[in-house]
Amino acid sequence: MAVKVLGICGSPKQTKSSSEFLLTKALEAADKVEGVETELLRLADHTILTCTGCDNCVRQKPCPEDAKDDIPKILAKMQAADALIFSSPSYWCTVPGLLKNLMDRSRTLKMKDHGLRDKVVGVITAAGLRHGGQETTANTIISYALAQGMIVAGGVGNPVKESWAGMTGLQSEGFTWRGTPKDEIAIRNSQLVGERITRLAVQLKQE
């Protein structure tokens, strides 16, 4: 049985974003692992309504918003995956509203005996500034994953030169700007994330 890796791009941009670019690099690395299927899910292509706080999910009742948007389809893909990579831009040092809405609406899975438990999770973030909230955005995703019972993992490349997460900023030296395709460090770190979570997911499935 193939191991499924789902990349979730949390950017609200309709055009290809820095977050999506790095996510594609991570999924390309995952694809190189034998017996793996990958998929990229763009939240911008879907309708995701805000949680209304009705607490139906706590009472094991259907979410009233499920009939109005694409959340049931998205959550089904998350449950079917063995590993997930969340890629998000930094909006005021945290995830954008689109991704936060997904997190909030996925509460229904937690209430169903931790429906996302033991999924392996990796993180990629992007910002405009060099220090634009990439790590705090990553920490938001990590906290969410832990609360859902998922297993957070980072890349394990060169301990001096490479990082546990794919992170980019558009600001380069001299206060100039660059495109993410020119950020070789972020690309490499994103690839490490994709490879690591995939290999861990393969190992877990073989147990």
KADA-V211939 format. One record per residue. N is the residue number from 1. RES is the residue in one letter. PHI is phi in radians with two decimals (none if undefined). BURIAL is + if it has 24 or more other C-alpha atoms within 12 Angstrom, else -. Layout:
N&RES&PHI&BURIAL + N&RES&PHI&BURIAL
This chain:
1&M&none&- + 2&A&-1.24&- + 3&V&-1.50&+ + 4&K&-1.84&+ + 5&V&-2.02&+ + 6&L&-1.91&+ + 7&G&-1.72&+ + 8&I&-1.91&+ + 9&C&-1.62&+ + 10&G&-1.56&+ + 11&S&-1.26&+ + 12&P&-1.40&+ + 13&K&-1.21&- + 14&Q&-1.37&- + 15&T&-1.62&- + 16&K&-1.11&- + 17&S&-1.78&+ + 18&S&-1.06&+ + 19&S&-1.05&+ + 20&E&-1.23&+ + 21&F&-1.02&+ + 22&L&-1.17&+ + 23&L&-1.12&+ + 24&T&-1.10&+ + 25&K&-1.16&+ + 26&A&-1.15&+ + 27&L&-1.23&+ + 28&E&-1.09&+ + 29&A&-1.18&+ + 30&A&-1.12&+ + 31&D&-1.08&+ + 32&K&-1.34&- + 33&V&-1.42&+ + 34&E&-1.10&- + 35&G&1.33&- + 36&V&-2.11&+ + 37&E&-2.04&+ + 38&T&-2.11&+ + 39&E&-2.58&+ + 40&L&-1.86&+ + 41&L&-1.95&+ + 42&R&-1.68&+ + 43&L&-1.08&+ + 44&A&-1.11&+ + 45&D&-1.51&- + 46&H&-2.21&+ + 47&T&-1.63&- + 48&I&-2.28&+ + 49&L&-1.43&+ + 50&T&-1.33&+ + 51&C&-1.10&+ + 52&T&-1.70&- + 53&G&1.28&- + 54&C&-1.30&- + 55&D&1.17&- + 56&N&-1.02&- + 57&C&-1.11&+ + 58&V&-1.13&- + 59&R&-1.58&- + 60&Q&1.07&- + 61&K&-1.91&- + 62&P&-1.08&- + 63&C&-1.23&+ + 64&P&-1.14&- + 65&E&-1.46&+ + 66&D&-1.05&+ + 67&A&-1.39&- + 68&K&-1.93&- + 69&D&-2.51&- + 70&D&-1.74&+ + 71&I&-1.01&+ + 72&P&-0.97&+ + 73&K&-1.16&- + 74&I&-1.18&+ + 75&L&-1.13&+ + 76&A&-1.11&- + 77&K&-1.16&+ + 78&M&-1.12&+ + 79&Q&-1.18&+ + 80&A&-1.32&+ + 81&A&-1.41&+ + 82&D&-1.64&+ + 83&A&-2.50&+ + 84&L&-2.31&+ + 85&I&-2.07&+ + 86&F&-1.69&+ + 87&S&-2.09&+ + 88&S&-2.47&+ + 89&P&-1.34&+ + 90&S&-1.64&+ + 91&Y&-1.99&+ + 92&W&0.94&- + 93&C&1.20&+ + 94&T&-2.66&+ + 95&V&-1.32&+ + 96&P&-1.20&+ + 97&G&-1.00&+ + 98&L&-1.05&+ + 99&L&-1.25&+ + 100&K&-1.09&+ + 101&N&-1.09&+ + 102&L&-1.08&+ + 103&M&-1.03&+ + 104&D&-1.09&+ + 105&R&-1.32&+ + 106&S&-1.43&+ + 107&R&-1.00&+ + 108&T&-1.00&+ + 109&L&-1.27&+ + 110&K&-1.08&+ + 111&M&-1.26&+ + 112&K&-1.76&- + 113&D&0.99&- + 114&H&0.93&- + 115&G&-1.12&+ + 116&L&-1.90&+ + 117&R&-1.04&+ + 118&D&1.19&+ + 119&K&-1.30&+ + 120&V&-1.48&+ + 121&V&-2.19&+ + 122&G&-2.14&+ + 123&V&-2.28&+ + 124&I&-2.34&+ + 125&T&-2.39&+ + 126&A&-2.49&+ + 127&A&-2.55&+ + 128&G&-1.31&+ + 129&L&-1.40&+ + 130&R&-1.02&+ + 131&H&-2.03&- + 132&G&-1.98&+ + 133&G&1.67&+ + 134&Q&-1.03&+ + 135&E&-1.26&+ + 136&T&-1.20&+ + 137&T&-1.14&+ + 138&A&-1.06&+ + 139&N&-1.15&+ + 140&T&-1.09&+ + 141&I&-1.15&+ + 142&I&-1.09&+ + 143&S&-1.06&- + 144&Y&-1.07&+ + 145&A&-1.08&+ + 146&L&-1.13&- + 147&A&-1.14&+ + 148&Q&-1.52&+ + 149&G&1.43&+ + 150&M&-1.50&+ + 151&I&-1.87&+ + 152&V&-1.52&+ + 153&A&-2.41&+ + 154&G&-2.05&+ + 155&G&-1.18&+ + 156&V&-2.28&+ + 157&G&-1.57&- + 158&N&-1.05&- + 159&P&-1.16&- + 160&V&-1.67&- + 161&K&-1.78&- + 162&E&-2.17&- + 163&S&-1.97&+ + 164&W&-1.41&+ + 165&A&-2.40&+ + 166&G&-1.47&+ + 167&M&-2.39&+ + 168&T&-2.34&+ + 169&G&-2.39&+ + 170&L&-1.39&+ + 171&Q&-1.48&- + 172&S&-1.97&- + 173&E&-1.07&- + 174&G&1.32&- + 175&F&1.02&- + 176&T&-1.72&- + 177&W&-2.13&- + 178&R&-2.40&- + 179&G&-1.45&+ + 180&T&-1.01&+ + 181&P&-1.03&+ + 182&K&-1.65&- + 183&D&-1.58&+ + 184&E&-1.13&- + 185&I&-1.17&+ + 186&A&-1.12&+ + 187&I&-1.09&+ + 188&R&-1.09&+ + 189&N&-1.16&+ + 190&S&-1.16&+ + 191&Q&-1.09&+ + 192&L&-1.11&+ + 193&V&-1.08&+ + 194&G&-1.04&+ + 195&E&-1.18&+ + 196&R&-1.12&+ + 197&I&-1.16&+ + 198&T&-1.22&+ + 199&R&-1.13&+ + 200&L&-1.15&+ + 201&A&-1.11&+ + 202&V&-1.08&+ + 203&Q&-1.07&- + 204&L&-1.12&- + 205&K&-1.25&- + 206&Q&-1.43&- + 207&E&-1.27&-
